[in-house]
Amino acid sequence: MPPLTKAKGFSRPPRKKTTDRGYGHAHQKAAAWILRKFPVCQRCGADWSKHCHHKNRDTNDRRPENLEALCEKCHQLEHRG
C-alpha cells in the first residue's frame, strides 16, 4: 500500500475549544492577555496573531516571559520545524 500523502488543498478538521482540549480558564486568560498585548506575530510581523505559544512547551507555565503571540504559520513552523 503506498504511503498516505497530503492532498493539495487539504484542510484539517476544525479544532475543539481550548477548554475541551484540557486547557482551563487560566490558560484562556493568559492567551487573551498576550494576544491583546501583541496583535501582530512576534516572529514575522504578520498583521494578525491568534496562537499563544509557550516557549518552553510547558502549557502550565503562564509567565508573560514564556508566552509568545504567533500567527498560524509561525506556530506550525515552531512545532513541526
Secondary structure, 3 states (H helix, E strand, C coil): CCCCCCCCCCCCCCCCCCCCCCCCHHHHHHHHHHHHHCCCCCCCCCCCCCEEEECCCCCCCCCHHHEEEECHHHHHHHHHC
